[in-house]
Amino acid sequence: MRIGVDIDGVVSDSYPCWLQELNQYFGKDIKTITDYDMYKLFGVPRAAMNDFFVGNAERLLFMPDIVMGAKEGIETLVEEGHEIIYVTARTPEEKDVTLRWLAKRGIPHEHVLFSGFNSKVSLVQEWDIEAFIEDYHVNAEQIAKIGVPVFLLTASYNQGCTGLPEAVTRCQSWQDVVEGIRRLKGIQEGSQVADKIDKISCE
């Protein structure tokens, strides 16, 4: 299977680092990110939040650790024959630091796509991605609506989301993600076998 993988919050444990840096920069003491649109959480203009990230992009994108289990999960999926395609909301200007971060952490990567804060749907379609791993519920909903199963890693900023499409499966860990993809592959393979049997029966 060709699997799309988000980076921030899925592979890179970005948000704890960003929360610490944002608290220091804006003089806040916020303990948990409960809103993906962090400018709302910090009570500052969107432009001020954007300026902070643009001005500190190199450091903010290179400093995070790996999400627990992400490296092992990705390596397992690759070993099991899946193709990993990273699809991130980062901008193309952030390609260099992103690739250096992946290389330094020893995370397998061949294809890394940058949506630049636009919808990821067009890239998912263009690359024929068959399943997606995401942490932002809006992206998960959009991708699920085009028929692509999504595994949504639970985070503090997506726990209150309700009414998610049936194609979105919540996962508490990367182990859950890997098991979910194994089940999905088994269902797809079973469906293909059934189709072949039906075809033979009709001939």
N, C-alpha and C positions, 0 to 999 in steps of 0.2 A: 504493500500500500504506500501511497504517497501522502505523507503526513505533514501538515503545516504546524509550525510551533512559534508561538509568540516568544518574545525575549524577556521584557521587563515584567517581573512578577511571576514568571513561569520558569525561566532559566536563570536570569539574573535577579538576585534578591535585592532589588533596587530600593524598594519603598522604605525599609527601616533606615537605610543610609540617608535617603532624601529627607525623611521626616526629621532626623537629627540636624541636618544642614539647614532645612527650612526654619526650624524652631530658632536656631541660632541667628539666622539672617533676619527674620521678621520679629524676633523678640517674643516668641510664643512658647507655650509649654504644652503642646498637644501630644497626647500619648498614643493615639491610634488614628490611622487614616481611615475614616468612615465614608469618604466621598472621593470617587476617582477624580473629579474635578477639584483639585486641591486648592485652587484659588478661592473657592467658596468656603472650604474648611478653614482656611487661614484668614478669611475676611479681607482679602486684598483684591485689587483689580486683576483681571486676567492678564493684562499687559505686564503688570509688575511680576507676576509669576513667570510669564514667558521670558521676560528679561533676565530673571534669575537663572533659569535653565540654559538660556542661550549663552550667557556670560560665563557659566561654570560647567558647560557641557562635557568637556574633556575629563574633568575630575569626577563629576557626578556619574558618568557612564563607565568609568574605568575602576572605580573604587569598590563597588559591591561584591559580595561573595556570591556563591552559587546557591540557588534554591535547593533545600535539602532533597536529595534523591534525584535531582534533575540530570546530572551527568551520568549517573548509573542507569537511569531510565532511558535516556537517549542512546547510550551505548547498547543497551539491551534491545531496543527497537531496531537499531542498525544491524546488530548481530542476527536478528530474526528476519532480516531481509527487507525491512522497510526503508523508504527514502525520506530523509528529513529535509524539509524546506522551511527555513526561518522566515516568518513574515512579521515584521515589526513596524510600529507606528513611528519609529525614529525616521529622521530625514536622511536623504542620500549624503548630505554633508557629514553625517555622523558614521559613515561606513567604516572609515579607517579605525576609529577608536573601538567600534563594535567588533570588528574582525580581530583586533589586537587583544581585546578582552576574551573572546572565545578561544583564541590560540593560547593565551597565557593560562587559562583554566583547563586546557586540554580537552575541550568539548568538540566532538566531531562536527564539522560544518563544511558544506560544499556550496550550498545555495543560500544566500541571505538577501531577502527582498525588503525594500524600504517603502512603506506607503506614505510617509511624510504627513501623518495625521489625517489622511484621507481614508475612506472605507477600504477595508482589506478584501472586500468581496471580489472586485475585479481581478486582483492577483490570484485569489483562490481559484477563480474560474479559468484564468489564463494558464495557470500551471496544473490544472486538473487535479487539484488537491482533494483527497478522498476522506480525510478526517482532520480535525484541527484541535490544537490544545491552546487554551486561552484563559485569561483571568478577568477580562473586562466584559461584563455581561452584555453591554450593547453590541460589541463585536461578535460575541457568541450568538446573540439573537439574529443578527444580520446574516451571519454565515450559515446558521441552521436553516434560515428561511429559503436558501437556495438548495437545500437538500443535503448539505454536508454535515455529518455528525460532529458535534463539538463536545470536548471534555473540558469542563469549566473548573479550574482549580479554585477551591474556596479561599476567599481572602476577606479581610475586614471590611473592604469596600464593596463586596458583592453579596454579603450574607442576607441582606434584607430584600433581595430581588425575588419577586414571585411571578408566577405566570410564564415561566420560561418555556420555550418550545419543547416539544417531546424529544427532539433531536439533540437537546443539550443535556448532558449527564454531569452532575456535580461530582467532583472528586476531592477527597480530603488530602491526598498525597500523590506523588508520582507513582507509587506502587499501584494505587487505584487506577491511574491513567493507563499504565502498561497492561493491567488486567482487563480494563475496558476495551482497549484496542485489540487484545487477543480475542475477546468475545466477539467484537465486531468483525474481525477477520474470519472467525469461525462461521458467523452468520452469513457473511458474503460468500464464502466458499461453499457452504451448504446450499445457498440459493443458486449458485452456478451449477452445482451438481444436479439440482432439481431441474433446472432449465435444460440441461443436456439430456436428462432422462425423458422429459416431456417431448423434446425434439425427436429423440429416437422413437418414442411411442407413436408420434404422428407420421413417421416416414414409412 
